[in-house]
Amino acid sequence: MHSHLRPLALSLTILMLAACTGPGTSDGTPQERAGEVTSLLTTWVQDDWQVEEIDEDLCAGGAAASPYELADGSDHVICGDYALGARACALDDDGATMTFIVDAIDQTALRFRSSSAAAGLDAEGTRSQPMPLALMLVGDVSCEPRDSPADASDPPALTVLPDGTDSWYRCSDGSVLLSGGGADDTFDRGERWTVQRYAEGGESETVIVDWAMFADHANPTVR
């Protein structure tokens, strides 16, 4: 039975909003891009998604508040072993099954019958500054959460990061996004979000986030 909850979901803290600017210059400082803002999108599982049906009630061992939703969005939880990649879960309209987003870019999900969720879940933790399920950087590089800084899934984790940093997001070109602490330290937020992108052997660069995508089972803007 997968019953332990990933500490990340319980430890995220509120971020202070920061002014964000444009793409990095040669010295790593951002350039201004007048009028450009980061789009905040929402998504949920649709009929054309790949949904794996499982027999286990992942929520039987408890639930934690999911950070992968906007502050004013519908409530989502995380249940079970976080290594399954089940990042945002909601009770279906039938009141008996739960659906989890696993990968918002590849559009994969899990679904299972949950008597515990049907009876009502008391989610641990508090909802913090929202964390993207997926994001697109200027330059058409997509990034998704890693299960831990040591996650070796494809693209492979980097073996060496700059001193004092971790990485909680991996990108489609093999680079990673750097954090000075937890996953919530990955983003400088404002009308324009920026991140520090790093490829092994190079220098980190400041990059604008074109769009960031979050879970919302009630009001998805992307279907």
C-alpha positions in Angstrom: 0.0 0.0 0.0 1.5 3.4 -1.0 0.6 5.5 2.0 3.5 7.9 2.7 3.2 11.4 1.5 5.9 13.3 -0.2 7.3 16.0 2.2 7.4 18.5 -0.6 3.6 18.9 -0.5 3.7 19.7 3.2 6.7 22.0 3.3 6.1 24.6 0.6 6.1 28.2 1.9 4.6 31.4 0.6 6.9 33.3 -1.8 7.2 37.1 -1.9 6.2 38.4 -5.3 9.2 39.6 -7.3 9.5 41.8 -10.3 10.4 39.8 -13.4 12.0 40.9 -16.6 13.1 39.5 -19.9 15.5 36.9 -21.3 19.1 36.7 -20.0 22.0 38.7 -21.5 25.5 37.4 -21.8 26.2 38.3 -18.2 23.1 36.6 -16.9 21.1 39.8 -16.3 17.6 40.0 -17.7 16.6 42.3 -20.6 13.3 44.2 -20.6 10.6 42.9 -22.9 7.9 45.5 -22.8 4.3 44.3 -22.6 5.2 40.6 -22.1 3.5 38.7 -19.3 3.5 35.1 -18.2 0.2 33.3 -19.0 -1.2 31.3 -16.2 -3.2 28.4 -17.7 -5.2 25.6 -16.1 -6.0 22.1 -17.3 -7.8 18.9 -16.3 -8.1 15.3 -17.6 -10.2 15.0 -20.8 -11.6 12.1 -22.8 -8.5 12.0 -25.1 -6.0 11.7 -22.2 -4.3 8.4 -21.4 -5.9 7.3 -18.1 -4.6 4.3 -16.2 -7.2 2.6 -14.0 -5.7 1.1 -10.8 -7.3 -1.1 -8.1 -5.7 0.5 -5.1 -7.3 3.4 -3.1 -4.2 5.7 -2.9 -6.1 8.0 -0.5 -6.7 5.4 2.1 -3.5 6.4 3.9 -4.4 10.1 4.0 -4.1 13.2 1.8 -2.0 16.3 1.5 -3.0 19.6 -0.1 -1.6 19.8 -3.6 0.5 22.8 -4.5 -0.2 22.4 -8.2 -3.2 24.7 -8.4 -3.8 28.5 -8.6 -4.6 30.2 -5.3 -8.2 30.8 -6.4 -8.7 27.4 -8.1 -10.6 24.3 -7.1 -9.1 22.2 -4.2 -6.8 19.3 -5.2 -4.9 16.8 -3.1 -2.0 14.5 -3.3 -2.4 10.9 -2.1 -0.2 7.9 -1.9 3.5 7.7 -2.8 4.6 10.9 -4.5 7.0 8.9 -6.6 4.0 7.7 -8.6 3.9 11.2 -10.1 0.3 11.8 -8.9 0.5 15.5 -8.5 -3.0 16.8 -8.4 -6.1 14.7 -7.6 -9.8 15.5 -7.5 -13.0 13.6 -6.8 -14.9 12.8 -10.0 -18.5 13.8 -10.5 -19.7 10.3 -9.7 -18.6 10.9 -6.1 -16.8 7.5 -6.0 -13.6 7.7 -8.1 -10.5 9.9 -7.9 -8.5 11.2 -10.9 -4.9 12.3 -10.7 -2.9 14.3 -13.2 0.5 12.6 -13.7 1.9 14.4 -16.7 0.2 17.6 -18.0 2.3 17.7 -21.2 2.0 14.1 -22.2 -1.6 14.1 -20.9 -1.4 11.0 -18.6 -3.5 10.4 -15.5 -4.4 7.8 -12.9 -8.0 6.9 -11.8 -9.2 4.6 -9.0 -12.3 4.0 -6.8 -11.8 5.7 -3.4 -14.2 5.0 -0.5 -12.0 7.2 1.7 -12.4 10.2 -0.7 -16.1 9.6 -1.1 -16.4 9.8 2.7 -14.4 13.1 2.8 -10.7 13.7 3.0 -9.0 15.9 5.6 -6.0 17.1 3.7 -2.8 17.8 5.7 -0.8 20.9 5.1 -1.8 24.3 3.7 -1.9 25.5 0.2 1.0 27.7 -0.7 2.2 29.7 -3.7 1.1 27.7 -6.7 3.6 25.4 -8.4 3.3 24.7 -12.1 2.5 21.2 -13.4 4.2 22.2 -16.6 5.8 25.4 -18.0 7.1 26.7 -21.3 10.1 28.9 -21.4 10.7 31.6 -24.0 12.5 29.6 -26.7 10.0 26.7 -26.7 11.7 24.6 -24.0 9.1 22.8 -21.8 9.8 21.9 -18.1 8.1 19.6 -15.6 8.5 18.8 -11.9 11.1 16.2 -10.8 10.2 13.9 -7.9 13.3 15.0 -6.1 16.7 16.7 -6.8 18.1 13.2 -7.4 15.3 12.1 -9.8 17.0 10.2 -12.7 14.0 10.0 -15.1 14.2 11.1 -18.7 15.8 13.6 -19.4 18.5 12.4 -17.0 19.3 14.4 -13.9 22.5 16.4 -13.9 25.3 14.9 -11.9 26.7 18.3 -10.9 24.8 21.4 -9.9 26.3 24.8 -8.9 27.1 25.0 -5.3 24.2 25.9 -3.0 21.5 24.9 -5.5 19.0 22.1 -6.0 16.8 21.4 -9.0 13.1 20.5 -8.8 12.2 21.0 -12.5 13.7 19.3 -15.5 13.4 20.5 -19.1 12.9 19.0 -22.5 16.4 19.9 -23.7 18.1 18.2 -20.8 18.7 21.4 -18.8 17.2 21.9 -15.3 15.8 24.9 -13.4 17.8 25.9 -10.3 16.6 26.6 -6.8 18.4 27.9 -3.8 16.2 25.8 -1.6 12.8 24.1 -2.0 10.8 23.8 -5.1 9.0 27.1 -4.4 12.3 28.9 -4.7 12.5 28.0 -8.4 10.4 31.0 -9.6 10.7 34.8 -9.4 7.0 35.8 -9.8 5.3 38.8 -11.0 3.5 39.7 -14.2 6.5 38.0 -15.9 8.0 35.0 -14.2 11.7 34.2 -14.5 13.8 31.1 -13.7 17.4 30.2 -13.6 18.1 27.6 -16.3 21.2 25.5 -16.1 22.9 22.9 -18.5 25.8 21.0 -17.1 29.1 22.5 -17.9 27.6 25.9 -18.7 26.5 29.0 -16.8 23.0 29.5 -15.4 20.9 32.0 -17.3 17.8 34.0 -16.5 14.9 33.0 -18.7 11.3 34.2 -19.0 8.5 31.7 -18.4 6.1 32.0 -21.4 3.3 30.1 -19.7 2.8 28.1 -16.6 0.0 25.4 -16.3 -1.8 24.4 -13.1 -4.6 21.9 -12.2 -8.2 22.9 -12.1 -10.8 20.2 -12.4 -13.7 22.7 -12.3 -12.6 25.4 -14.7 -9.8 24.3 -17.0 -8.7 26.9 -19.6 -6.8 24.3 -21.7 -8.6 21.1 -22.8 
